[in-house]
Amino acid sequence: MYYFPKTGILFTLIFLVATAYLHSISDGVESNVIYLTSFLFFIICYGVPINIIGFVVAKQRKKRKILENNLGLRLVREIKGIKEQNEIEDYNRKNKNYLEFVKHHIINKLIKENKNSSNKLNEISKEIYNLEEEENKKKVLTNEITQKYPFVKKLKEFQNKKK
């Protein structure tokens, strides 16, 4: 009843009426057997097929929704369907109407997303410059120390050999 509520209600009413009718005309059969048989018949005739159909319909809806949201997949699917040259020309003619709109939309979106790109680039450049300066200072200090104290160079070489 989840996928198609009206059909589910109709089938339920039909089976309830049929069960009540069977119960009224059966004299020697226990009511548990009648209700259980009716329930199993309902599941076999309605429950299983409607769930299979509902699953297929839900899968198709999901696929349709994906194609609506993802224009790239939709475009690929449409292009795969085109076979002849006149279909390609019709397709191109149809899409020319939307080309300018799409161009402007993409450009505006990229401008909005990349407003702060130049600021970020400047910040990163400053960080790189500061790190290079720090590295240069370390090299100068290391050279001064090794020139002033030659044994430090020997210790450093010895340390590098151990690694």
C-alpha positions in Angstrom: 0.0 0.0 0.0 3.0 2.2 0.4 3.7 2.6 -3.4 0.2 2.8 -4.7 -2.3 3.6 -1.8 -5.5 3.6 -3.9 -4.7 0.2 -5.4 -3.7 -1.2 -2.0 -7.0 -0.1 -0.4 -9.0 -1.6 -3.3 -7.2 -5.0 -3.1 -7.5 -5.0 0.7 -11.3 -4.4 0.5 -11.7 -7.1 -2.2 -9.8 -9.6 -0.1 -11.7 -8.7 3.1 -15.0 -9.0 1.3 -13.9 -12.3 -0.3 -12.7 -13.6 3.1 -16.0 -12.6 4.8 -18.0 -14.3 2.0 -15.9 -17.5 2.3 -16.3 -17.5 6.0 -20.1 -17.2 5.7 -20.5 -20.1 3.1 -18.0 -22.5 4.7 -19.6 -24.7 7.3 -17.0 -27.2 8.4 -13.8 -25.2 7.8 -12.1 -23.4 10.7 -12.0 -19.6 10.5 -8.2 -19.6 11.2 -7.7 -21.6 8.0 -9.9 -19.3 5.9 -8.2 -16.2 7.2 -4.7 -17.6 6.9 -5.4 -18.8 3.3 -6.9 -15.5 2.4 -3.9 -13.6 3.9 -1.4 -15.8 2.0 -3.4 -15.4 -1.2 -3.4 -11.6 -0.7 0.3 -11.6 -0.2 0.9 -13.7 -3.3 -1.5 -11.8 -5.5 -0.9 -8.3 -4.3 2.0 -7.9 -1.9 4.8 -9.5 -3.8 4.0 -8.0 -7.3 3.3 -4.5 -6.0 6.6 -4.4 -4.1 8.5 -5.5 -7.2 6.6 -2.9 -9.3 7.2 -0.3 -6.6 10.9 -1.1 -6.5 11.2 -0.7 -10.3 9.2 2.5 -10.2 11.3 3.9 -7.4 14.5 3.0 -9.2 13.2 4.8 -12.3 12.2 7.9 -10.3 15.7 8.0 -8.7 17.4 7.7 -12.1 15.1 10.4 -13.5 16.0 12.7 -10.5 19.7 12.1 -11.0 19.4 13.0 -14.7 17.4 16.1 -13.8 20.0 17.3 -11.3 23.1 16.2 -13.2 23.1 18.0 -16.5 26.3 16.3 -17.6 24.9 12.8 -17.4 21.7 14.0 -19.2 23.8 15.6 -22.0 25.8 12.3 -22.5 22.6 10.3 -22.5 21.0 12.6 -25.1 24.1 12.6 -27.3 24.2 8.8 -27.3 20.7 8.8 -28.6 21.6 10.9 -31.6 22.5 8.8 -34.7 22.0 10.8 -37.9 23.4 14.1 -39.1 20.0 15.9 -39.3 19.3 14.9 -35.6 22.7 16.5 -34.7 21.8 19.7 -36.5 18.4 19.9 -34.8 20.0 19.2 -31.5 22.6 22.0 -32.0 19.9 24.4 -33.2 17.8 23.7 -30.1 20.8 24.1 -27.8 21.9 27.4 -29.3 19.1 29.1 -27.5 20.5 28.1 -24.1 24.2 28.5 -24.9 24.5 32.2 -23.9 22.4 31.6 -20.7 24.7 28.7 -19.7 27.8 30.7 -20.5 26.7 33.6 -18.3 25.6 31.3 -15.6 29.0 29.5 -15.5 30.9 32.7 -15.6 28.9 34.3 -12.8 29.2 31.2 -10.7 33.0 31.1 -11.2 33.3 34.8 -10.3 31.3 34.3 -7.1 33.3 31.2 -6.1 36.7 32.8 -6.9 36.2 36.3 -5.5 38.7 35.7 -2.8 41.2 33.8 -4.9 43.6 36.7 -5.4 43.6 37.4 -1.6 44.3 33.8 -0.9 47.1 33.8 -3.5 48.6 36.8 -1.9 48.4 35.2 1.6 50.0 32.0 0.3 52.7 34.0 -1.5 53.5 35.9 1.8 53.7 32.6 3.7 56.0 31.1 1.1 58.2 34.3 1.2 58.3 34.1 5.0 59.2 30.4 5.0 62.0 31.1 2.4 63.4 33.9 4.6 63.3 31.7 7.6 65.1 28.9 5.7 67.7 31.4 4.4 68.3 32.6 8.0 68.8 29.0 9.2 71.3 28.4 6.4 73.2 31.5 7.2 73.3 30.7 10.9 74.4 27.1 10.2 77.2 28.4 7.9 78.3 30.9 10.6 78.4 28.2 13.3 80.3 25.7 11.1 82.9 28.3 10.2 83.3 29.5 13.7 83.3 25.9 15.2 84.6 23.3 12.7 83.9 20.4 15.0 80.1 21.1 14.5 80.6 20.2 10.8 82.2 16.9 11.8 79.4 16.2 14.3 76.8 16.9 11.6 78.6 14.6 9.1 78.8 11.9 11.8 75.1 12.3 12.6 74.2 12.0 8.8 76.2 8.8 8.5 74.2 7.2 11.3 71.0 7.8 9.5 
